[in-house]
Amino acid sequence: MKIDGTDVYMTRGDSGTILVKCKKDGAEVPFKEGDKVYFTVKTSPNVEEKLIQKVETTFLEGKAVIEIKPEDTKDLRFNKEYYYDVQLTMADGRVFTIIKPSKFVVTEEVTYE
């Protein structure tokens, strides 16, 4: 897995971990109990169908740990750009997109299982 800015490049069928933190005015703001962090991948920001969605409610040192498993990407076409974003729904109901729509690129693999 490679992260370039907010774009993610991942070999199809691999495992990967994305650590997400929240910042306000340049200062890190830790996630709190009751917060939910959504990581969603689609073919385009303009479609309804979600290809991958992870919801994180437990945090490590104030950061969300998004685990991508082999089965999450094994059926996606490689050398194709998908799009993802990360949304925070706070315990009090407020919603913020903390990573705007960015590329999620599935790269090719040689060993298929």
Salt bridges, closest charged atoms under 4 A:
GLU28 OE2 - LYS63 NZ 3.55
ASP72 OD2 - LYS54 NZ 2.75
GLU81 OE2 - LYS103 NZ 3.58
ASP92 OD2 - ARG94 NE 2.87
GLU109 OE2 - ARG12 NE 3.37
